[in-house]
């Protein structure tokens, strides 16, 4: 009996496609790329032609450049000195733009970014001047709705800063810190205008990197649009399971599947893939399948991978939330 038939029996009533094995093979190979970069900063980092040519995020979300900057420079840059309000302020301010260059601009202008030196009009006016000079303030990832109509303003960064001030005025940090689990905190964020399901889950994941919360990461997840596309390509039938159930199923099966395929997956420390990572891999496998399995279709109908791989010359000195107790065990100069 073939491996594919065995999978179908074991996963009944879920029915996988050819992309199911691709999911695990991609995760394995992309993680090898991560470690190959750490050991040797010069490409090629893989023999996989698709991964060589196109840009794919890391298997572990926390290893990506923007997440690393958030952890190291935004959350733990002055560890032990930030209040809970400062932590929420810094994390949400960074994630509103999700752009390292914008954070650096604000730091250069206002110094240490905390609640005490946050003056709404000063921040608005400064970013206005930068925007007028042609500065791009936002990244293309995790973009929030503009909010201009909701807040009666003409520029979206005005609306987003007003939203941030509202969170501070509502004492949101203490409310989140008092939540019993990630789901409770997620719904607090979801109550705010402009924050949909996907962003609320991303934001609570980012806040959970900090000392503000210590939620278990395998108790709650919200599939984003990219993950839903990946799930559709990996399974022909879900057998009555939800997409959330699929993410939980994949998380539970990770060791079994890597072993079945003979793949020696290298974890970050001894940290298994969490719900957020499993979801993230679905997003990347959706893109990978556009080349590897072009006949498979997702919900979006996208058929091309837009971004090609270009090596960033700025090294990353890796840091993970201390509560994870993760050490890479290799020199951390990934490019």
Rosetta blueprint (number, residue, H / E / L):
1 X L
2 X L
3 X H
4 X H
5 X H
6 X H
7 X H
8 X H
9 X H
10 X H
11 X H
12 X L
13 X L
14 X L
15 X E
16 X E
17 X L
18 X L
19 X H
20 X H
21 X H
22 X H
23 X H
24 X H
25 X H
26 X H
27 X H
28 X H
29 X H
30 X H
31 X H
32 X H
33 X H
34 X H
35 X H
36 X H
37 X H
38 X H
39 X H
40 X L
41 X L
42 X L
43 X L
44 X L
45 X L
46 X L
47 X L
48 X L
49 X H
50 X H
51 X H
52 X H
53 X H
54 X E
55 X L
56 X L
57 X L
58 X L
59 X L
60 X L
61 X H
62 X H
63 X H
64 X L
65 X H
66 X H
67 X H
68 X H
69 X H
70 X H
71 X H
72 X H
73 X H
74 X H
75 X H
76 X L
77 X L
78 X L
79 X L
80 X L
81 X L
82 X L
83 X L
84 X H
85 X H
86 X H
87 X H
88 X H
89 X H
90 X H
91 X H
92 X H
93 X H
94 X H
95 X H
96 X H
97 X H
98 X L
99 X L
100 X H
101 X H
102 X H
103 X H
104 X H
105 X H
106 X H
107 X H
108 X H
109 X H
110 X H
111 X L
112 X L
113 X L
114 X L
115 X H
116 X H
117 X H
118 X L
119 X L
120 X H
121 X H
122 X H
123 X H
124 X H
125 X H
126 X H
127 X H
128 X H
129 X H
130 X H
131 X H
132 X H
133 X L
134 X L
135 X L
136 X L
137 X L
138 X L
139 X L
140 X L
141 X L
142 X L
143 X L
144 X L
145 X L
146 X L
147 X L
148 X H
149 X H
150 X H
151 X H
152 X L
153 X L
154 X L
155 X L
156 X H
157 X H
158 X H
159 X H
160 X H
161 X H
162 X H
163 X H
164 X H
165 X H
166 X H
167 X H
168 X H
169 X H
170 X L
171 X L
172 X H
173 X H
174 X H
175 X H
176 X H
177 X H
178 X L
179 X L
180 X L
181 X L
182 X H
183 X H
184 X H
185 X H
186 X H
187 X H
188 X H
189 X H
190 X H
191 X L
192 X L
193 X L
194 X L
195 X L
196 X L
197 X H
198 X H
199 X H
200 X H
201 X H
202 X H
203 X H
204 X H
205 X H
206 X H
207 X H
208 X L
209 X L
210 X L
211 X L
212 X L
213 X L
214 X L
215 X L
216 X L
217 X L
218 X L
219 X L
220 X L
221 X L
222 X L
223 X L
224 X L
225 X H
226 X H
227 X H
228 X H
229 X H
230 X H
231 X H
232 X H
233 X H
234 X H
235 X E
236 X E
237 X E
238 X L
239 X L
240 X L
241 X L
242 X L
243 X H
244 X H
245 X H
246 X H
247 X H
248 X H
249 X H
250 X H
251 X H
252 X H
253 X H
254 X H
255 X H
256 X H
257 X H
258 X H
259 X H
260 X H
261 X L
262 X L
263 X L
264 X L
265 X L
266 X L
267 X L
268 X E
269 X L
270 X L
271 X E
272 X L
273 X L
274 X L
275 X H
276 X H
277 X H
278 X H
279 X H
280 X H
281 X H
282 X H
283 X H
284 X H
285 X H
286 X H
287 X H
288 X H
289 X H
290 X H
291 X H
292 X H
293 X L
294 X L
295 X L
296 X L
297 X L
298 X L
299 X L
300 X L
301 X L
302 X L
303 X L
304 X L
305 X L
306 X L
307 X L
308 X E
309 X L
310 X L
311 X L
312 X L
313 X L
314 X L
315 X L
316 X E
317 X L
318 X L
319 X L
320 X L
321 X L
322 X H
323 X H
324 X H
325 X L
326 X L
327 X L
328 X L
329 X L
330 X L
331 X L
332 X L
333 X L
334 X E
335 X L
